[in-house]
Amino acid sequence: MKFNAEIDVMPLKALLDPQGKAVTSSMANIGLEQITNVRIGKHITLEVEAKSEKEAQELVDKACKELLHNPIMEHYEFRLSQI
């Protein structure tokens, strides 16, 4: 079976997000003071071939842990859908 994974990698909430802070500051400059606390991360999509959804979850989780995120600075979440 083939699955599509949608992965979101975000900075840990306890850490400063300089990109998000810069964008938050710029919101006021364009008249969008109502938008605050912007956090900027990465969105990754990939396809995985696996025998089951459980196996696909394990493969994507391993990819995230070993390559796609930095556990010191980031956390991740992912969703799977069968193709």
DSSP file (Angstrom, degrees, kcal/mol; ACC not computed):
  #  RESIDUE AA STRUCTURE BP1 BP2  ACC     N-H-->O    O-->H-N    N-H-->O    O-->H-N    TCO  KAPPA ALPHA  PHI   PSI    X-CA   Y-CA   Z-CA
    1    1 A M              0   0    0      0, 0.0    49,-2.8     0, 0.0     2,-0.4   0.000 360.0 360.0 360.0 150.6    0.0    0.0    0.0
    2    2 A K  E     -A   49   0A   0     47,-0.2    81,-2.9    49,-0.1     2,-0.3  -0.922 360.0-171.1-114.1 136.8    1.1    3.5   -0.6
    3    3 A F  E     -AB  48  82A   0     45,-2.8    45,-2.5    -2,-0.4     2,-0.5  -0.912  17.6-139.7-125.5 150.9    0.6    6.4    1.8
    4    4 A N  E     -AB  47  81A   0     77,-3.3    77,-2.0    -2,-0.3     2,-0.5  -0.934  19.5-157.5-106.0 132.0    1.0   10.1    1.7
    5    5 A A  E     -AB  46  80A   0     41,-3.2    41,-1.8    -2,-0.5     2,-0.5  -0.939   7.8-163.8-113.2 133.5    2.5   11.7    4.8
    6    6 A E  E     -AB  45  79A   0     73,-2.4    73,-2.0    -2,-0.5     2,-0.4  -0.974  17.4-170.3-113.3 115.3    2.0   15.4    5.7
    7    7 A I  E     -AB  44  78A   0     37,-3.6    37,-3.0    -2,-0.5     2,-0.5  -0.913  11.9-163.3-115.9 130.9    4.6   16.4    8.3
    8    8 A D  E     -AB  43  77A   0     69,-2.8    69,-1.8    -2,-0.4     2,-0.5  -0.965   5.2-170.2-113.0 124.1    4.7   19.7   10.3
    9    9 A V  E     +AB  42  76A   0     33,-2.8    33,-2.9    -2,-0.5    67,-0.2  -0.966  13.7 174.7-114.9 122.4    7.9   20.6   12.0
   10   10 A M  E     - B   0  75A   0     65,-2.5    65,-2.5    -2,-0.5    31,-0.1  -0.911  35.7 -99.4-128.5 152.6    7.7   23.5   14.4
   11   11 A P  E     - B   0  74A   0      0, 0.0    63,-0.3     0, 0.0     6,-0.1  -0.400  52.8 -94.2 -64.4 147.1   10.1   25.2   16.9
   12   12 A L    >   -     0   0    0     61,-2.7     3,-1.7     1,-0.1    62,-0.0  -0.364  31.3-123.7 -59.9 141.4    9.6   24.2   20.5
   13   13 A K  T 3  S+     0   0    0      1,-0.3    -1,-0.1    -3,-0.1     4,-0.1   0.803 109.3  59.7 -60.5 -30.2    7.3   26.7   22.2
   14   14 A A  T 3  S+     0   0    0      2,-0.1     2,-0.3     0, 0.0    -1,-0.3   0.634  96.1  79.2 -74.0 -13.1    9.9   27.4   24.9
   15   15 A L  S <  S-     0   0    0     -3,-1.7     2,-0.2    58,-0.1    58,-0.0  -0.703  88.2-106.9-100.9 148.8   12.4   28.6   22.3
   16   16 A L        -     0   0    0     -2,-0.3    -4,-0.1     1,-0.1    -2,-0.1  -0.465  23.6-152.9 -66.6 138.8   12.5   32.0   20.6
   17   17 A D     >  -     0   0    0     -2,-0.2     4,-2.8     1,-0.2     5,-0.2  -0.855  10.5-174.1-114.9  92.1   11.4   31.9   16.9
   18   18 A P  H  > S+     0   0    0      0, 0.0     4,-2.3     0, 0.0     5,-0.2   0.866  84.2  49.4 -58.8 -39.0   13.3   34.8   15.3
   19   19 A Q  H  > S+     0   0    0      2,-0.2     4,-2.3     1,-0.2     5,-0.2   0.942 113.2  46.8 -64.2 -46.1   11.5   34.4   12.0
   20   20 A G  H  > S+     0   0    0      1,-0.2     4,-2.6     2,-0.2    18,-0.4   0.889 111.2  51.9 -62.4 -39.9    8.1   34.3   13.7
   21   21 A K  H  X S+     0   0    0     -4,-2.8     4,-2.3     2,-0.2    -1,-0.2   0.910 109.6  49.4 -63.6 -42.7    9.0   37.3   15.8
   22   22 A A  H  X S+     0   0    0     -4,-2.3     4,-1.9    -5,-0.2    -2,-0.2   0.911 113.2  46.4 -63.0 -42.8   10.0   39.3   12.7
   23   23 A V  H  X S+     0   0    0     -4,-2.3     4,-1.5     2,-0.2    -2,-0.2   0.903 110.2  53.6 -67.7 -40.3    6.7   38.4   10.9
   24   24 A T  H  X S+     0   0    0     -4,-2.6     4,-0.9     1,-0.2     3,-0.4   0.930 109.7  48.5 -58.3 -45.4    4.7   39.3   14.0
   25   25 A S  H  X S+     0   0    0     -4,-2.3     4,-0.8     1,-0.2     3,-0.4   0.875 109.3  53.2 -62.4 -37.5    6.3   42.7   14.2
   26   26 A S  H  X S+     0   0    0     -4,-1.9     4,-1.1     1,-0.2    -1,-0.2   0.762  93.9  71.1 -70.9 -24.7    5.6   43.3   10.5
   27   27 A M  H ><>S+     0   0    0     -4,-1.5     5,-3.0    -3,-0.4     3,-0.8   0.916  97.2  50.2 -57.8 -43.2    1.9   42.5   10.9
   28   28 A A  H ><5S+     0   0    0     -4,-0.9     3,-1.5    -3,-0.4     5,-0.2   0.863 103.7  60.5 -63.3 -35.1    1.4   45.8   12.8
   29   29 A N  H 3<5S+     0   0    0     -4,-0.8    -1,-0.2     1,-0.3    -2,-0.2   0.762 108.3  43.4 -64.6 -25.1    3.2   47.6    9.9
   30   30 A I  T <<5S-     0   0    0     -4,-1.1    -1,-0.3    -3,-0.8    -2,-0.2   0.176 126.1 -96.4-108.0  18.2    0.6   46.5    7.4
   31   31 A G  T < 5S+     0   0    0     -3,-1.5    -3,-0.2    -5,-0.1     3,-0.2   0.705  91.1 118.0  82.9  20.4   -2.4   47.1    9.7
   32   32 A L    > < +     0   0    0     -5,-3.0     3,-1.9    -6,-0.2    -4,-0.2  -0.375  19.3 146.1-115.8  53.4   -2.8   43.6   11.0
   33   33 A E  T 3   +     0   0    0      1,-0.3    -1,-0.2    -5,-0.2    -5,-0.1   0.719  64.7  71.2 -60.6 -21.7   -2.3   44.3   14.8
   34   34 A Q  T 3  S+     0   0    0     -3,-0.2     2,-0.6    -7,-0.1    -1,-0.3   0.687  82.9  81.3 -70.5 -17.2   -4.8   41.5   15.6
   35   35 A I    <   +     0   0    0     -3,-1.9     2,-0.3   -11,-0.1     3,-0.1  -0.814  62.7 156.5 -95.1 120.2   -2.3   38.9   14.4
   36   36 A T        +     0   0    0     -2,-0.6   -15,-0.0     1,-0.2    -2,-0.0  -0.846  41.3  34.7-135.8 170.2    0.2   38.0   17.1
   37   37 A N        -     0   0    0     -2,-0.3     2,-0.2     1,-0.2    -1,-0.2   0.871  67.5-172.4  53.1  48.4    2.6   35.2   18.2
   38   38 A V        -     0   0    0    -18,-0.4     2,-0.4    -3,-0.1   -14,-0.2  -0.528   4.5-167.0 -70.5 134.4    3.5   34.0   14.7
   39   39 A R        -     0   0    0     -2,-0.2     2,-0.5   -19,-0.1   -26,-0.0  -0.991   4.7-155.3-122.8 133.4    5.5   30.7   14.7
   40   40 A I        +     0   0    0     -2,-0.4   -20,-0.2   -23,-0.0     2,-0.2  -0.932  26.3 144.7-115.9 130.7    7.2   29.6   11.5
   41   41 A G        -     0   0    0     -2,-0.5     2,-0.4   -31,-0.1   -31,-0.2  -0.480  43.8 -78.6-136.5-152.9    8.2   26.0   10.8
   42   42 A K  E     -A    9   0A   0    -33,-2.9   -33,-2.8    -2,-0.2     2,-0.5  -0.927  21.6-155.3-123.4 146.1    8.4   23.5    7.9
   43   43 A H  E     -A    8   0A   0     -2,-0.4     2,-0.4   -35,-0.2   -35,-0.2  -0.991  18.8-175.1-119.9 123.9    5.8   21.5    6.1
   44   44 A I  E     -A    7   0A   0    -37,-3.0   -37,-3.6    -2,-0.5     2,-0.4  -0.954   7.5-168.1-122.2 135.4    7.1   18.3    4.5
   45   45 A T  E     +A    6   0A   0     -2,-0.4     2,-0.3   -39,-0.2   -39,-0.2  -0.952  15.9 159.5-119.6 145.8    5.2   15.9    2.3
   46   46 A L  E     -A    5   0A   0    -41,-1.8   -41,-3.2    -2,-0.4     2,-0.4  -0.982  32.4-125.6-155.2 162.4    6.3   12.4    1.2
   47   47 A E  E     -A    4   0A   0     -2,-0.3     2,-0.4   -43,-0.2   -43,-0.2  -0.899  23.8-169.3-111.7 144.1    5.1    9.1    0.0
   48   48 A V  E     -A    3   0A   0    -45,-2.5   -45,-2.8    -2,-0.4     2,-0.5  -0.999  16.2-144.1-137.1 136.2    5.8    5.8    1.7
   49   49 A E  E     +A    2   0A   0     -2,-0.4     2,-0.3   -47,-0.2   -47,-0.2  -0.874  37.6 153.1 -97.0 124.9    5.3    2.2    0.5
   50   50 A A        -     0   0    0    -49,-2.8     3,-0.1    -2,-0.5    -2,-0.0  -0.979  53.2-123.5-151.0 159.3    4.3    0.0    3.4
   51   51 A K  S    S+     0   0    0     -2,-0.3     2,-0.3     1,-0.1   -49,-0.1   0.747  95.4   6.1 -75.5 -24.7    2.3   -3.2    4.1
   52   52 A S  S  > S-     0   0    0    -51,-0.1     4,-2.1     1,-0.1     5,-0.1  -0.945  76.0-105.4-151.2 168.1    0.1   -1.5    6.6
   53   53 A E  H  > S+     0   0    0     -2,-0.3     4,-2.6     2,-0.2     5,-0.2   0.885 120.0  55.9 -65.5 -37.5   -0.8    1.9    8.1
   54   54 A K  H  > S+     0   0    0      1,-0.2     4,-2.2     2,-0.2    -1,-0.2   0.920 108.2  47.0 -60.6 -44.4    1.1    0.9   11.3
   55   55 A E  H  > S+     0   0    0      2,-0.2     4,-2.4     1,-0.2    -1,-0.2   0.906 111.1  51.9 -64.5 -41.1    4.2    0.2    9.3
   56   56 A A  H  X S+     0   0    0     -4,-2.1     4,-2.6     1,-0.2     5,-0.2   0.913 109.0  50.9 -61.2 -42.7    3.9    3.5    7.4
   57   57 A Q  H  X S+     0   0    0     -4,-2.6     4,-2.7     1,-0.2    -1,-0.2   0.917 110.2  49.4 -60.2 -43.4    3.6    5.3   10.7
   58   58 A E  H  X S+     0   0    0     -4,-2.2     4,-2.2     2,-0.2    -2,-0.2   0.904 112.0  48.1 -63.8 -41.6    6.7    3.7   12.0
   59   59 A L  H  X S+     0   0    0     -4,-2.4     4,-2.2     2,-0.2    -2,-0.2   0.923 114.1  45.3 -65.9 -44.7    8.7    4.5    8.9
   60   60 A V  H  X S+     0   0    0     -4,-2.6     4,-2.5     2,-0.2    -2,-0.2   0.914 112.1  52.2 -65.9 -42.0    7.6    8.2    8.9
   61   61 A D  H  X S+     0   0    0     -4,-2.7     4,-2.6    -5,-0.2    -1,-0.2   0.908 109.9  49.1 -59.9 -42.3    8.3    8.5   12.6
   62   62 A K  H  X S+     0   0    0     -4,-2.2     4,-2.6     2,-0.2     5,-0.3   0.911 110.2  50.9 -63.6 -42.6   11.8    7.1   12.1
   63   63 A A  H  X>S+     0   0    0     -4,-2.2     5,-2.1     1,-0.2     4,-2.0   0.912 112.6  46.9 -60.8 -42.5   12.4    9.5    9.2
   64   64 A C  I  <>S+     0   0    0     -4,-2.5     5,-1.4     3,-0.2    -2,-0.2   0.938 115.3  44.6 -64.0 -47.3   11.3   12.4   11.4
   65   65 A K  I  <5S+     0   0    0     -4,-2.6    -2,-0.2     1,-0.2    -1,-0.2   0.871 122.9  34.6 -66.3 -38.2   13.3   11.4   14.4
   66   66 A E  I  <5S-     0   0    0     -4,-2.6    -1,-0.2    -5,-0.2    -2,-0.2   0.660 137.7  -1.8 -96.0 -16.7   16.5   10.6   12.5
   67   67 A L  I  <5S+     0   0    0     -4,-2.0    -3,-0.2    -5,-0.3    -2,-0.1   0.641 116.1  58.6-140.6 -41.1   16.5   13.2    9.7
   68   68 A L  I   <S+     0   0    0     -5,-2.1     2,-0.3     1,-0.0    -4,-0.2   0.619 103.6  33.8 -88.2 -13.0   13.6   15.6    9.4
   69   69 A H      < -     0   0    0     -5,-1.4     7,-0.1    -6,-0.3     3,-0.0  -0.973  66.7-129.7-140.6 157.6   13.7   17.4   12.7
   70   70 A N    >>  -     0   0    0     -2,-0.3     4,-3.0     1,-0.1     3,-1.4  -0.910  17.6-157.0-104.0 107.7   16.1   18.6   15.4
   71   71 A P  T 34 S+     0   0    0      0, 0.0    -1,-0.1     0, 0.0    -6,-0.0   0.704  89.7  60.4 -63.2 -19.0   14.8   17.3   18.7
   72   72 A I  T 34 S+     0   0    0      1,-0.1     3,-0.0    -3,-0.0   -60,-0.0   0.827 125.1  14.9 -73.9 -31.4   16.7   20.0   20.6
   73   73 A M  T <4 S+     0   0    0     -3,-1.4   -61,-2.7     1,-0.1     2,-0.3   0.572 122.0  46.4-119.6 -14.2   14.9   22.8   18.9
   74   74 A E  E  <  -B   11   0A   0     -4,-3.0     2,-0.3   -63,-0.3    -1,-0.1  -0.870  50.0-157.5-135.2 160.1   11.8   21.3   17.1
   75   75 A H  E     -B   10   0A   0    -65,-2.5   -65,-2.5    -2,-0.3     2,-0.3  -0.894  18.9-153.0-127.2 164.0    8.8   19.0   17.5
   76   76 A Y  E     -B    9   0A   0     -2,-0.3     2,-0.3   -67,-0.2   -67,-0.2  -0.955  14.1-174.0-139.3 157.2    6.9   17.3   14.8
   77   77 A E  E     -B    8   0A   0    -69,-1.8   -69,-2.8    -2,-0.3     2,-0.3  -0.968  13.3-169.7-140.1 151.4    3.4   15.9   14.0
   78   78 A F  E     -B    7   0A   0     -2,-0.3     2,-0.4   -71,-0.2   -71,-0.2  -0.993  12.7-154.7-145.8 157.6    2.3   14.0   11.0
   79   79 A R  E     -B    6   0A   0    -73,-2.0   -73,-2.4    -2,-0.3     2,-0.4  -0.972  13.0-152.4-126.4 141.6   -0.8   12.7    9.3
   80   80 A L  E     +B    5   0A   0     -2,-0.4     2,-0.4   -75,-0.2   -75,-0.2  -0.895  12.2 179.7-113.9 144.9   -1.1    9.7    6.9
   81   81 A S  E     -B    4   0A   0    -77,-2.0   -77,-3.3    -2,-0.4     2,-0.3  -0.993  30.9-116.7-139.9 141.3   -3.6    9.1    4.2
   82   82 A Q  E      B    3   0A   0     -2,-0.4   -79,-0.3   -79,-0.2   -29,-0.0  -0.553 360.0 360.0 -77.4 137.9   -3.7    6.1    1.9
   83   83 A I              0   0    0    -81,-2.9   -80,-0.2    -2,-0.3    -1,-0.1   0.411 360.0 360.0 -92.1 360.0   -3.2    6.9   -1.8
